[in-house]
Amino acid sequence: MTRVVLTGDADDRVVLKTARLSLRHYHRSDIETLVALLNNWDVARRLASLPHPYCQSDAEGFLERLEEGDPKVGLALAIAWNGSLIGGIALSPRSGGVPVLGYWLGEPYWGSGFMSEAVGALVSGVAAHGSPKAIDSGAFADNVASLRILEKTGFKVTGQSLKQCVARRGAFPHIDMRFSLEKDHAAAP
Ligand SMILES: CC(C)(COP(=O)(O)OP(=O)(O)OC[C@H]1O[C@@H](n2cnc3c(N)ncnc32)[C@H](O)[C@@H]1OP(=O)(O)O)[C@@H](O)C(=O)NCCC(=O)NCCS
């Protein structure tokens, strides 16, 4: 299981630290970087609900929803590396009590194991605090990297569905996956 350090750094609003990354709350000063990283078709086409193009007003609206404590957003954290925002990860509540994990990384940072590290850390953190019994996630069927991250972390396929993609304006095959936090299941190393 990924080693996780829970921190209370009030200044940087860090929630979790891993070997290379900080998972922290967003700052207003993140807006420019959010737009730069998220206004990217190759990111948007892989996410269910990211508008494309992604503009300053989208980033501002997202941060406003966080500041207002919109319950639909849940826990949304920025992923920072060497002090820079490189991606995001979120655990959003769903009816039925099983939260949904979502994440993205800016394209310049792909392929270095960052998201495996971030997902492992968040799942381990949730497991350590043991509140939900499971975490749902998944990926569009052609998103091999994301499916691999989930598989490595210990998520199991529960089915397939057609999921809407806002950027592609249609529904596409999606692999549904679940991580069980029941005692007889543990996160993969
Ligand atoms: C998907 C995404 C999060 C991956 O992040 P990343 O930091 O590059 O991923 P990692 O390096 O941690 O791990 C990717 C894994 O997939 C594997 N992989 C990547 N592309 C692959 C491919 N085409 N075929 C097979 N395996 C592949 C990597 O080898 C690695 O596995 P390994 O550790 O066993 O070698 C990132 O590309 C991204 O944000 N994409 C856009 C948004 C998105 O897809 N979000 C997820 C929505 S479900």
The ligand as an SDF file (V2000), in Angstrom:
LIG
                    3D

 48 50  0  0  0  0  0  0  0  0999 V2000
   -4.7060    8.6870  -17.4840 C   0  0  0  0  0  0  0  0  0  0  0  0
   -3.6570    9.5270  -16.7440 C   0  0  0  0  0  0  0  0  0  0  0  0
   -4.2500    9.9740  -15.4190 C   0  0  0  0  0  0  0  0  0  0  0  0
   -2.4080    8.7020  -16.5290 C   0  0  0  0  0  0  0  0  0  0  0  0
   -1.5260    9.3960  -15.6660 O   0  0  0  0  0  0  0  0  0  0  0  0
    0.0390    8.9890  -15.6080 P   0  0  0  0  0  0  0  0  0  0  0  0
    0.6430    9.6770  -14.4510 O   0  0  0  0  0  0  0  0  0  0  0  0
    0.6290    9.2410  -16.9460 O   0  0  0  0  0  0  0  0  0  0  0  0
   -0.0760    7.4410  -15.3420 O   0  0  0  0  0  0  0  0  0  0  0  0
    1.0240    6.5270  -14.6460 P   0  0  0  0  0  0  0  0  0  0  0  0
    2.3410    6.8860  -15.2630 O   0  0  0  0  0  0  0  0  0  0  0  0
    0.9060    6.6280  -13.1680 O   0  0  0  0  0  0  0  0  0  0  0  0
    0.5460    5.0550  -15.0280 O   0  0  0  0  0  0  0  0  0  0  0  0
    0.0630    4.7260  -16.2770 C   0  0  0  0  0  0  0  0  0  0  0  0
    0.1300    3.2250  -16.4010 C   0  0  0  0  0  0  0  0  0  0  0  0
   -0.4980    2.8600  -17.6240 O   0  0  0  0  0  0  0  0  0  0  0  0
    0.4500    2.2640  -18.4920 C   0  0  0  0  0  0  0  0  0  0  0  0
    0.1280    2.7180  -19.8450 N   0  0  0  0  0  0  0  0  0  0  0  0
    0.0790    3.9790  -20.2910 C   0  0  0  0  0  0  0  0  0  0  0  0
   -0.2800    3.9680  -21.5950 N   0  0  0  0  0  0  0  0  0  0  0  0
   -0.4470    2.6880  -21.9360 C   0  0  0  0  0  0  0  0  0  0  0  0
   -0.8070    2.0310  -23.1450 C   0  0  0  0  0  0  0  0  0  0  0  0
   -1.1040    2.7260  -24.2470 N   0  0  0  0  0  0  0  0  0  0  0  0
   -0.8880    0.6820  -23.1440 N   0  0  0  0  0  0  0  0  0  0  0  0
   -0.6180   -0.0130  -22.0120 C   0  0  0  0  0  0  0  0  0  0  0  0
   -0.2700    0.5470  -20.8410 N   0  0  0  0  0  0  0  0  0  0  0  0
   -0.1860    1.8850  -20.8090 C   0  0  0  0  0  0  0  0  0  0  0  0
    1.7970    2.7400  -18.0070 C   0  0  0  0  0  0  0  0  0  0  0  0
    2.8350    1.8700  -18.4110 O   0  0  0  0  0  0  0  0  0  0  0  0
    1.5610    2.7200  -16.4990 C   0  0  0  0  0  0  0  0  0  0  0  0
    1.5350    1.3970  -16.0110 O   0  0  0  0  0  0  0  0  0  0  0  0
    2.8210    0.7580  -15.2300 P   0  0  0  0  0  0  0  0  0  0  0  0
    3.0580    1.6270  -14.0320 O   0  0  0  0  0  0  0  0  0  0  0  0
    2.3760   -0.6230  -14.9000 O   0  0  0  0  0  0  0  0  0  0  0  0
    3.9720    0.8220  -16.1980 O   0  0  0  0  0  0  0  0  0  0  0  0
   -3.2760   10.7880  -17.5810 C   0  0  0  0  0  0  0  0  0  0  0  0
   -2.8430   10.3540  -18.8380 O   0  0  0  0  0  0  0  0  0  0  0  0
   -4.4310   11.7450  -17.7520 C   0  0  0  0  0  0  0  0  0  0  0  0
   -4.6960   12.5540  -16.8900 O   0  0  0  0  0  0  0  0  0  0  0  0
   -5.1160   11.6630  -18.8990 N   0  0  0  0  0  0  0  0  0  0  0  0
   -6.2270   12.5780  -19.2150 C   0  0  0  0  0  0  0  0  0  0  0  0
   -7.3690   12.5310  -18.2090 C   0  0  0  0  0  0  0  0  0  0  0  0
   -7.7440   11.1240  -17.8240 C   0  0  0  0  0  0  0  0  0  0  0  0
   -7.6370   10.2090  -18.6060 O   0  0  0  0  0  0  0  0  0  0  0  0
   -8.1990   10.9840  -16.5730 N   0  0  0  0  0  0  0  0  0  0  0  0
   -8.7040    9.7100  -16.0950 C   0  0  0  0  0  0  0  0  0  0  0  0
  -10.1290    9.5560  -16.4930 C   0  0  0  0  0  0  0  0  0  0  0  0
  -10.7530    7.9710  -16.0160 S   0  0  0  0  0  0  0  0  0  0  0  0
  1  2  1  0
  2  3  1  0
  2  4  1  0
  2 36  1  0
  4  5  1  0
  5  6  1  0
  6  7  2  0
  6  8  1  0
  6  9  1  0
  9 10  1  0
 10 11  2  0
 10 12  1  0
 10 13  1  0
 13 14  1  0
 14 15  1  0
 15 16  1  0
 15 30  1  0
 16 17  1  0
 17 18  1  0
 17 28  1  0
 18 19  1  0
 18 27  1  0
 19 20  2  0
 20 21  1  0
 21 22  1  0
 21 27  2  0
 22 23  1  0
 22 24  2  0
 24 25  1  0
 25 26  2  0
 26 27  1  0
 28 29  1  0
 28 30  1  0
 30 31  1  0
 31 32  1  0
 32 33  2  0
 32 34  1  0
 32 35  1  0
 36 37  1  0
 36 38  1  0
 38 39  2  0
 38 40  1  0
 40 41  1  0
 41 42  1  0
 42 43  1  0
 43 44  2  0
 43 45  1  0
 45 46  1  0
 46 47  1  0
 47 48  1  0
M  END
$$$$
